[in-house]
Amino acid sequence: MTEVNLIRDAIIAALPAETSNYGEVPKTGHLYVPPAHLKALRLESCLVVGTRGVGKSFWTAALGSESIRAALGQSVSALKTARVYISFSGVDRIEDYPNADIFSRFSEQEKSFYDLWRCVILRWLAKEILNQQIPNDRWEDTADWLKSNPEDAARIVQQSSQKLNDDNQHGLFLFDALDRTSQNWKTMDNIVRDLLRTALWLKSYPKLSAKIFLREDQFERTVTDFPDASKLLATKAELNWAQHDLHGLLWQMLINAPDKHGECLRAVYQRVTGAAEVEMNSGWWLAEEIKRENTIQRNLFKALAGPWMGKDRRRGVPYVWSVSHLADGRGRTSPRSFLAAIRQAAEDSQERYHDYSLALHYESIKRGIQKASDIRVSEMAEDYPWVRTFLEPLKGLTVPCEFDLVLERWISSFPSGPESAHGSGLPPQHAARGWEGVREDLLRLGLFEAKKDGRIDMPDLYRVGFGLGRRGGVKPKS
């Protein structure tokens, strides 16, 4: 095989075919901490906000692993002595935390979600820190015990904090995937609000804290309208990815490809940068300068994809193009979409352009956008089932277009209005306001983009997957 084909095989081996994280502990070599994420990892940051695919579940799983925390301790030293408990996630663990059915039963019985969240914490502290037993056959049993024995509960928390202090440790409770708690916005608001109140309650204990990962649409609601919520808001961190962060993550994963594939890609890295990668904690790590946008980082991607997205400069630069065409309507590109596009580009280049002189053909990068768009559409449909319902009728439209054209499609497909059409799962937040409310929700989620002249546009990331056209843009799959 030629070196180019070896590099393509290595890229495919380095990047996972499945880019979602469902609670699996990440590989040490795949750890990459953008500067914007450092605040989110610190113990004092109680509130972490981000859109789909930016790392909420990844960091939950990473922080839940003792070996990964040891590696992260190089950047956030307090994590070395943290004892972490995953207190809610997308993985169903009824012994560790309640599921949606339990929350629904508490809601029907008008019981306190605040008490239920404190029960999650009390169970773990009693068992793991103090080696004590409190009622835990059912979540109702623990909640009833808490209501009847408030002093005993307070002592458990105080004694646990003191013991952690004596042992030079810190108890950290992680909460993720909170959209799984309910399919009703009002109920979920109450659940999240009471969880934030629980995080505030923990703040009075120096060695105990909570870290709550929230979707943007959850945070933007009324979940922080309670006394002293400002103390939590002051700790808020956002999971953002700049262009250079995405390219840094890509190369972090490439140089950690398995076996001969890693050797191949580390040779490319060394040839372009002249810098030796660092071996540490069973993984390879980038030099610090490669994590920032500069000529060296650009040259790394140029070695894979060349200088242009075509035969000359008029088509754009792959280093920039590959990120910008994966951005949502608010200009944000997720690592999940970027990595999926690059892997698909390598596979397509291997299949269609076997004799091309570079590992990634520019037409294959465009097809990588198509693949990433399909994945992103499926992901959004998981989080927001109503999105597919309301965007599929727009297939075939060319954007940008007047909103009236979108409205015509919607009214034709759903003459009874949006509230009766969203299907299962949480409905659009503002469906009660009619089609303008749905438009606003799509803009806030980044699926729509409003042009200065009022027309509606859709970023390639979603446009391609939903089958809309654009003159001169990446074409949807036929």
Secondary structure, 3 states (H helix, E strand, C coil): CCHHHHHHHHHHHHCCCCCCCCCCCCCHHHCCCCHHHHHHHCCCCCEEECCCCCCHHHHHHHHCCHHHHHHHCCCCHHHHHEEEEEEECCCCCCCCCCCHHHHHHHHHCCCCHHHHHHHHHHHHHHHHHCCCCCCCCCHHHHHHHHHHCHHHHHHHHHHHHHHHHHCCCEEEEEECCHHHHCCCHHHHHHHHHHHHHHHHHHCCCCCEEEEEEECHHHHCCCCCCCCCCHHHHCCCEECCCCHHHHHHHHHHHHCCCCHHHHHHHHHHHHHHHCCCCEEECCEEECCHHHHCCCHHHHHHHHHHHCCCCCCCHHHCCHHHHHHHCCCCCCCCCCHHHHHHHHHHHHHHHHHHCCCCCCCCCHHHHHHHHHHHHHHHHHHHHHHCHHHHHHHHHHCCCECCECHHHHHHHHHHHCCCCHHHCCCCCCCCCCHHHCHHHHHHHHHHHCCCEECCCCCEECCHHHHHHHCCECCCCCCCCC
